[in-house]
Amino acid sequence: MTERATPPRPHHKLTEDGRRKREVLSYSRRGSRFTPRQQAAWDLHHQKWVVTEETAADEDFTWEQAFGRRAPMVVEIGSGVGEATAALAATRPDVDVLALEVWNPGVADTLWKLADVGADNVRLCTLDAAWTLAHRVAPRSVEEVWTFFPDPWPKTRHHKRRLVRADFAALVADRLVPGGTWRLATDWADYADQMRAVLDAEPGLVGGEVERWQERPVTRFERKGLDVGRTITDLAYTAR
Ligand SMILES: C[S@@+](CC[C@H](N)C(=O)[O-])C[C@H]1O[C@@H](n2cnc3c(N)ncnc32)[C@H](O)[C@@H]1O
């Protein structure tokens, strides 16, 4: 694994006098307080499914240890409340699904869903996905990456916060095994255009818009988009 060159939790970075640093982040700093139901999920299940930030940030850490086996790995970026995570992982017991989500309450909600479907092949981690891919995932080691409904950052002045940018695309292309697939979905037409432009320009990837991936369950974000009349775009790009 590579050395830790940047902080694993950029959203926790403080200035010397204790103020939060202004970073360009792909997520907003939402509250991390649990509802009673989320707290109950955490208390019951976190030891089974959550890899703590401290554990994953350790330089000797490996995902094989965390999953307790060596299997093809899928990385989900921004798993939210785990609707896709639990449904897809349950149908694919042969793969290990690493779900990265910085929002703790979403991780807690995911725990109920994993318990419901009995998906033992999932590990959740609240570290920043870009840091984790860069520093805790080896090149050419991931079978699939899933990025479903990434935060759209619709205001033009916020577009720089969108996750799917050239630097991130190059990182994902490098982490996928040759022939591995990055599956994406969005309900924002101009973000779909940006994704296509960025991914078409990435020399390590080949692909484009595809039919809806039928296995992908309809999440709350997709339903909200459909309810207000947006078109859903699915993309799939393969690593060369
Ligand atoms: C709009 S939600 C979509 C959630 C889920 N994929 C779905 O379809 O329901 C995007 C999620 O990505 C998470 N996220 C954004 N940037 C991230 C990053 N760099 N690392 C980990 N999670 C991130 C956010 O916290 C948020 O929960």
The ligand as a Gaussian input file, in Angstrom:
#p B3LYP/6-31G(d) Opt

LIG

0 1
 C      -26.685000      11.798000      -3.311000
 S      -26.070000      10.565000      -2.262000
 C      -26.426000       9.054000      -3.132000
 C      -26.380000       7.845000      -2.247000
 C      -26.612000       6.491000      -2.915000
 N      -25.570000       6.172000      -3.876000
 C      -27.976000       6.387000      -3.543000
 O      -28.082000       6.284000      -4.781000
 O      -28.958000       6.424000      -2.807000
 C      -24.308000      10.727000      -2.456000
 C      -23.549000      10.218000      -1.237000
 O      -22.150000      10.234000      -1.543000
 C      -21.449000      10.524000      -0.346000
 N      -20.105000      11.000000      -0.748000
 C      -19.831000      12.078000      -1.509000
 N      -18.499000      12.211000      -1.682000
 C      -17.918000      11.175000      -1.011000
 C      -16.566000      10.788000      -0.815000
 N      -15.545000      11.481000      -1.344000
 N      -16.321000       9.688000      -0.067000
 C      -17.356000       8.975000       0.470000
 N      -18.656000       9.310000       0.321000
 C      -18.933000      10.399000      -0.409000
 C      -22.324000      11.554000       0.344000
 O      -22.090000      11.602000       1.738000
 C      -23.729000      11.072000       0.003000
 O      -24.274000      10.276000       1.027000

